[in-house]
Amino acid sequence: MILQDKVQFGFIGGFPTPAEAKATVELAEQLGYDSIWVGDHVAFPVPILDSLMQLALAAAYSTKLILGTCVYLLPLRHPTLVAKQVATLDKMTGGNKVIFGVGVGGEFPNEYAACGVNVKERGARLSAAIPSLKTLWKNEEVSYSSKFYEFDKVRMLPAPPTKGGPPIWCGGRSKAALNRAARIADGYVSYAIDADMFADSLKHIEAEFDRNHNAEDRPFGSAHLLFIRIDDDFESAHKIATEHLSKRYAMDFSKPARRYSALGKPADVAEVLSGYYAAGVRHFVLDLVGPLADRQDQLNRFAKEVQPLLSFAV
């Protein structure tokens, strides 16, 4: 398994208005970020917009950014329709600018019930859906059969300009999720794990990947969504991160915020990122926790105060 050479930096977006989307994209490109990502839920404790529609809006203003989902809850939807939407987004962006991060979710089972999907089937559905997408993106008449999805002699046009379709990166922490990423995905994207856990996960993926792929396969993506808050000290950053994340996930996030975040002064944040880089992360998805009004300041501070401290980002 080969990891990409270049380290890339992106952040979780979310655009409540077209004006906010335009301003965020322009700032990201001005500051040299590589990507913008959006999360995905159908029903969530805080307001959240449809992920693919948000990326389509961002694409209208972007000239060079990678656009990604982190992560899209694919088991909630039928993969044939999703294949059409993602292929359309790939076409709208000119190709090679979309990363389709997928996962199972499940921490809010009521959204599965609302979509008529058994939450206990989410892993099996994801494992069936990913090959379905890749089959439909082949630019030929194809058939596919699985326990949950099947079709016969379908040719989906236009084909995505990215050869084989946009790369699919899988999330998850369980052994089954790591095996899924290694066997049928093009990359792994994690969240809420520390650097040591990421290193262990990547080691497991590598072993499974090498059993299922040839050495000449394209580089495997390795990404991590990292909660981040730059402030004058750790405690101030931790307080804001805890308030924000506890509300978002409807639970006390004080301890997880300490363990799974980069908080405090720029040097402290840089140290945490360096640990994840050493563990194998090559694409950082920064989740700038705090009020939306702080996002521009946090983006500026990371680009101007943290990145210069990262020896691996030179």
C-alpha positions as CSV (number, residue, x, y, z in Angstrom):
1,M,0.0,0.0,0.0
2,I,1.4,3.4,-1.0
3,L,0.4,6.6,0.7
4,Q,0.3,9.9,-1.2
5,D,3.4,12.0,-0.9
6,K,1.9,15.5,-0.6
7,V,0.3,16.6,2.7
8,Q,-2.9,18.4,2.1
9,F,-5.1,20.6,4.4
10,G,-8.8,21.1,4.2
11,F,-11.6,22.0,6.6
12,I,-15.2,21.3,7.3
13,G,-17.3,23.9,5.6
14,G,-21.1,24.2,5.8
15,F,-22.7,27.1,4.0
16,P,-25.9,28.5,5.4
17,T,-26.2,31.0,2.5
18,P,-24.8,31.4,-1.0
19,A,-22.9,34.5,0.2
20,E,-21.3,32.5,2.9
21,A,-20.3,29.8,0.5
22,K,-18.7,32.3,-1.9
23,A,-16.8,34.0,0.9
24,T,-15.6,30.7,2.4
25,V,-14.4,29.3,-0.9
26,E,-12.6,32.6,-1.8
27,L,-10.9,32.7,1.6
28,A,-9.9,29.1,1.3
29,E,-8.3,29.6,-2.0
30,Q,-6.6,32.8,-0.9
31,L,-5.0,31.1,2.1
32,G,-3.9,28.1,0.1
33,Y,-6.1,25.4,1.5
34,D,-6.5,22.3,-0.6
35,S,-10.0,21.2,0.1
36,I,-13.4,21.9,1.7
37,W,-15.5,19.2,3.2
38,V,-19.0,18.9,4.5
39,G,-20.6,16.5,7.0
40,D,-23.8,14.6,6.4
41,H,-26.9,13.6,8.3
42,V,-30.6,13.5,7.6
43,A,-31.6,14.3,11.2
44,F,-29.2,15.7,13.6
45,P,-29.2,17.6,17.0
46,V,-28.2,20.8,15.2
47,P,-29.2,22.2,11.8
48,I,-27.3,20.5,8.9
49,L,-27.9,21.0,5.1
50,D,-27.7,18.3,2.4
51,S,-24.1,17.6,1.8
52,L,-24.0,17.1,-2.0
53,M,-26.1,20.2,-2.6
54,Q,-23.7,22.2,-0.5
55,L,-20.8,20.9,-2.5
56,A,-22.5,21.8,-5.7
57,L,-22.9,25.3,-4.4
58,A,-19.3,25.5,-3.4
59,A,-18.3,24.2,-6.9
60,A,-19.9,27.2,-8.5
61,Y,-17.3,29.5,-6.8
62,S,-14.2,27.3,-6.7
63,T,-11.5,27.1,-9.4
64,K,-9.2,24.6,-7.7
65,L,-10.4,23.2,-4.4
66,I,-11.0,19.5,-3.8
67,L,-14.6,19.0,-2.5
68,G,-15.3,16.1,-0.1
69,T,-17.9,14.5,2.1
70,C,-16.7,13.6,5.6
71,V,-18.6,11.4,5.8
72,Y,-21.7,10.7,3.6
73,L,-24.1,8.2,5.2
74,L,-24.5,6.1,2.1
75,P,-26.6,3.3,3.7
76,L,-29.4,5.8,4.2
77,R,-29.8,6.1,0.4
78,H,-30.1,3.9,-2.7
79,P,-26.6,3.8,-4.3
80,T,-27.9,4.0,-7.9
81,L,-29.3,7.5,-7.3
82,V,-26.2,8.5,-5.3
83,A,-24.0,7.3,-8.2
84,K,-25.8,9.7,-10.5
85,Q,-25.5,12.6,-8.1
86,V,-21.8,12.1,-7.4
87,A,-21.0,11.6,-11.1
88,T,-22.8,14.8,-11.8
89,L,-20.8,16.7,-9.2
90,D,-17.6,15.2,-10.7
91,K,-18.7,16.5,-14.1
92,M,-19.6,19.9,-12.7
93,T,-16.1,20.3,-11.2
94,G,-14.2,19.1,-14.3
95,G,-13.0,15.8,-12.8
96,N,-10.4,14.9,-10.1
97,K,-11.8,17.4,-7.6
98,V,-14.2,15.2,-5.6
99,I,-13.5,12.8,-2.8
100,F,-16.5,10.8,-1.8
101,G,-16.0,10.0,1.9
102,V,-18.6,7.5,3.2
103,G,-19.5,5.9,6.5
104,V,-22.3,4.2,8.4
105,G,-23.1,6.6,11.2
106,G,-25.6,5.0,13.5
107,E,-25.2,7.2,16.6
108,F,-28.6,8.6,15.8
109,P,-30.7,5.5,14.9
110,N,-33.9,7.5,14.5
111,E,-32.6,8.9,11.2
112,Y,-32.3,5.4,9.9
113,A,-35.8,4.7,11.0
114,A,-37.0,7.8,9.3
115,C,-35.4,6.6,6.0
116,G,-36.9,3.1,6.3
117,V,-33.5,1.5,6.7
118,N,-32.7,-1.0,9.5
119,V,-29.8,0.5,11.4
120,K,-28.4,-3.0,12.1
121,E,-27.9,-3.5,8.3
122,R,-25.9,-0.3,7.8
123,G,-22.4,-1.9,7.6
124,A,-23.6,-4.6,5.2
125,R,-25.4,-2.1,3.1
126,L,-22.3,0.1,2.8
127,S,-20.2,-2.9,1.8
128,A,-22.8,-3.6,-1.0
129,A,-23.2,0.0,-2.1
130,I,-19.5,0.9,-2.7
131,P,-19.0,-1.8,-5.4
132,S,-22.4,-0.8,-6.9
133,L,-21.1,2.8,-7.3
134,K,-17.8,1.7,-8.9
135,T,-19.7,-0.6,-11.3
136,L,-22.0,2.2,-12.4
137,W,-19.1,4.6,-13.0
138,K,-17.4,2.2,-15.6
139,N,-18.9,4.0,-18.7
140,E,-20.3,0.8,-20.1
141,E,-23.4,-1.4,-19.8
142,V,-23.2,-3.1,-16.4
143,S,-25.0,-5.4,-14.1
144,Y,-24.7,-5.9,-10.4
145,S,-26.2,-8.1,-7.8
146,S,-26.1,-8.1,-4.0
147,K,-28.3,-8.8,-1.0
148,F,-29.6,-5.2,-1.0
149,Y,-29.1,-3.8,-4.4
150,E,-29.2,-5.2,-8.0
151,F,-29.6,-3.9,-11.5
152,D,-29.2,-5.4,-15.0
153,K,-27.8,-3.9,-18.2
154,V,-27.6,-0.3,-17.0
155,R,-25.4,2.3,-18.6
156,M,-25.2,5.5,-16.7
157,L,-24.3,8.5,-18.8
158,P,-22.5,10.8,-18.8
159,A,-19.7,8.9,-17.2
160,P,-17.8,10.8,-14.5
161,P,-14.7,12.5,-16.0
162,T,-12.5,11.1,-13.3
163,K,-11.5,7.7,-14.5
164,G,-13.4,5.0,-12.6
165,G,-15.3,7.7,-10.7
166,P,-14.3,9.9,-7.8
167,P,-12.2,8.1,-5.1
168,I,-14.2,6.6,-2.3
169,W,-12.7,6.9,1.2
170,C,-14.3,4.9,4.0
171,G,-14.6,5.9,7.7
172,G,-15.1,3.8,10.8
173,R,-13.2,2.4,13.7
174,S,-14.3,-1.2,13.9
175,K,-12.3,-4.1,12.4
176,A,-15.1,-4.6,9.9
177,A,-14.9,-0.9,8.9
178,L,-11.1,-1.1,8.5
179,N,-11.3,-4.3,6.4
180,R,-14.0,-2.6,4.2
181,A,-11.7,0.4,3.6
182,A,-8.8,-1.9,2.7
183,R,-10.7,-4.2,0.4
184,I,-13.1,-2.0,-1.6
185,A,-12.3,1.7,-0.9
186,D,-9.6,4.1,-2.2
187,G,-8.7,5.6,1.2
188,Y,-9.5,5.8,4.9
189,V,-10.8,8.8,6.7
190,S,-11.1,8.7,10.5
191,Y,-12.4,10.9,13.3
192,A,-12.5,10.8,17.1
193,I,-9.3,8.6,17.4
194,D,-5.9,9.7,18.6
195,A,-2.7,9.4,16.7
196,D,-1.7,6.0,18.1
197,M,-5.1,4.6,17.2
198,F,-4.8,6.0,13.7
199,A,-1.4,4.3,13.3
200,D,-2.8,1.0,14.5
201,S,-5.8,1.3,12.1
202,L,-3.5,2.2,9.2
203,K,-1.3,-0.8,10.0
204,H,-4.3,-3.1,9.9
205,I,-5.6,-1.6,6.7
206,E,-2.2,-1.9,5.0
207,A,-2.0,-5.6,5.9
208,E,-5.5,-6.3,4.6
209,F,-4.9,-4.0,1.5
210,D,-1.7,-5.9,0.5
211,R,-3.6,-9.2,0.7
212,N,-6.3,-7.9,-1.7
213,H,-4.5,-5.6,-4.2
214,N,-1.5,-5.4,-6.5
215,A,1.5,-3.2,-5.5
216,E,1.0,-1.0,-8.6
217,D,-2.4,0.2,-7.5
218,R,-2.9,4.0,-7.1
219,P,-1.9,5.6,-3.8
220,F,-4.3,5.0,-0.9
221,G,-5.7,8.1,0.8
222,S,-5.2,8.5,4.5
223,A,-7.2,11.3,6.1
224,H,-8.3,12.4,9.6
225,L,-11.0,14.8,10.7
226,L,-9.4,16.7,13.6
227,F,-11.3,18.9,16.0
228,I,-9.3,22.1,16.3
229,R,-9.5,25.4,18.2
230,I,-6.6,27.9,18.3
231,D,-6.7,30.2,21.4
232,D,-4.5,31.9,23.9
233,D,-4.3,28.7,26.1
234,F,-5.5,25.1,26.2
235,E,-8.3,25.7,28.8
236,S,-9.9,28.5,26.8
237,A,-9.9,26.4,23.7
238,H,-11.1,23.3,25.5
239,K,-14.1,25.2,27.0
240,I,-15.3,26.4,23.6
241,A,-14.7,23.0,22.0
242,T,-16.6,21.2,24.8
243,E,-19.6,23.5,24.5
244,H,-19.7,23.3,20.7
245,L,-19.2,19.5,20.4
246,S,-21.5,18.6,23.4
247,K,-24.3,20.4,21.6
248,R,-23.5,18.9,18.3
249,Y,-23.4,15.3,19.5
250,A,-26.0,15.6,22.3
251,M,-23.6,14.3,24.9
252,D,-20.9,15.4,27.3
253,F,-17.8,15.9,25.1
254,S,-15.4,17.2,27.7
255,K,-13.2,14.1,27.8
256,P,-13.3,13.3,24.1
257,A,-12.4,17.0,23.3
258,R,-9.2,16.6,25.4
259,R,-8.2,13.4,23.7
260,Y,-9.2,13.9,20.1
261,S,-8.6,17.6,19.5
262,A,-5.8,20.0,18.8
263,L,-6.4,22.8,21.2
264,G,-4.6,25.9,22.5
265,K,-1.7,27.9,21.2
266,P,-0.4,27.5,17.7
267,A,2.6,25.5,18.8
268,D,0.4,23.1,20.8
269,V,-1.9,22.6,17.8
270,A,1.1,22.0,15.5
271,E,2.5,19.4,17.9
272,V,-0.7,17.4,17.7
273,L,-0.8,17.6,13.9
274,S,2.8,16.4,13.8
275,G,1.8,13.3,15.8
276,Y,-1.0,12.4,13.3
277,Y,1.4,13.0,10.4
278,A,3.9,10.5,12.0
279,A,1.0,8.1,12.3
280,G,0.3,8.3,8.6
281,V,-2.2,11.1,8.0
282,R,-1.7,12.8,4.7
283,H,-4.9,14.8,4.3
284,F,-6.0,16.8,7.3
285,V,-9.7,17.7,7.5
286,L,-9.8,20.5,10.1
287,D,-13.1,20.8,12.1
288,L,-12.9,24.3,13.4
289,V,-15.0,24.0,16.5
290,G,-16.7,27.1,17.8
291,P,-19.2,29.7,16.5
292,L,-19.5,30.1,12.7
293,A,-18.6,33.7,13.2
294,D,-15.1,32.6,14.3
295,R,-14.4,30.5,11.2
296,Q,-12.6,33.1,9.2
297,D,-10.3,34.0,12.1
298,Q,-9.5,30.4,12.8
299,L,-8.8,29.7,9.1
300,N,-6.4,32.7,9.0
301,R,-4.7,31.7,12.2
302,F,-4.1,28.1,11.1
303,A,-2.7,29.2,7.8
304,K,-0.5,31.9,9.2
305,E,0.4,30.7,12.7
306,V,0.2,26.9,12.7
307,Q,1.3,25.8,9.2
308,P,4.6,27.6,9.3
309,L,5.4,25.5,12.4
310,L,4.8,22.2,10.6
311,S,8.1,20.8,9.2
312,F,6.3,18.2,7.2
313,A,4.2,20.8,5.3
314,V,7.1,22.6,3.8
